[in-house]
């Protein structure tokens, strides 16, 4: 079960990065591995949330 939790956390980080216009590398390293720094960059940086329609 821990593997599923890690995969889900990576999936969520990548989706959050997509919603803020960031690429997968940013999402993995800064939102998953270094989350306090990454969420600070997303929250206080120039990135804006945009609605994404997934099929």
C-alpha positions as CSV (number, residue, x, y, z in Angstrom):
1,X,0.0,0.0,0.0
2,X,2.8,2.6,0.6
3,X,3.7,2.3,-3.1
4,X,0.2,3.3,-4.1
5,X,0.3,6.3,-1.7
6,X,3.6,7.5,-3.3
7,X,2.2,7.1,-6.8
8,X,-0.9,9.0,-5.9
9,X,1.1,11.8,-4.3
10,X,3.2,12.1,-7.5
11,X,0.0,12.1,-9.6
12,X,-1.5,14.9,-7.5
13,X,1.7,17.0,-7.6
14,X,1.8,16.7,-11.4
15,X,-1.8,17.7,-11.7
16,X,-1.4,20.7,-9.5
17,X,1.6,21.7,-11.5
18,X,-0.4,21.4,-14.7
19,X,-3.1,23.6,-13.3
20,X,-0.6,26.3,-12.6
21,X,1.2,26.0,-15.9
22,X,4.3,24.3,-14.7
23,X,6.0,21.4,-16.4
24,X,6.4,17.8,-15.1
25,X,10.0,18.3,-13.9
26,X,8.9,21.3,-11.7
27,X,6.0,19.3,-10.4
28,X,8.0,16.3,-9.5
29,X,11.0,17.9,-7.9
30,X,9.5,21.0,-6.2
31,X,5.9,19.9,-5.5
32,X,6.7,16.3,-4.6
33,X,10.2,16.1,-3.3
34,X,10.6,19.7,-1.9
35,X,7.0,20.5,-1.4
36,X,7.3,23.4,1.1
37,X,9.5,25.3,-1.4
38,X,7.4,24.3,-4.4
39,X,4.1,25.4,-3.0
40,X,5.7,28.7,-1.9
41,X,6.8,29.3,-5.4
42,X,3.4,28.4,-6.9
43,X,1.5,30.4,-4.2
44,X,3.6,33.6,-4.2
45,X,5.0,33.5,-7.7
46,X,3.6,34.8,-11.0
47,X,1.8,31.5,-11.8
48,X,-2.0,31.7,-12.0
49,X,-4.5,28.8,-11.7
50,X,-6.1,28.0,-15.0
51,X,-8.9,25.5,-15.6
52,X,-7.9,22.4,-17.5
53,X,-10.4,20.2,-19.3
54,X,-9.2,16.6,-19.2
55,X,-10.9,14.1,-21.6
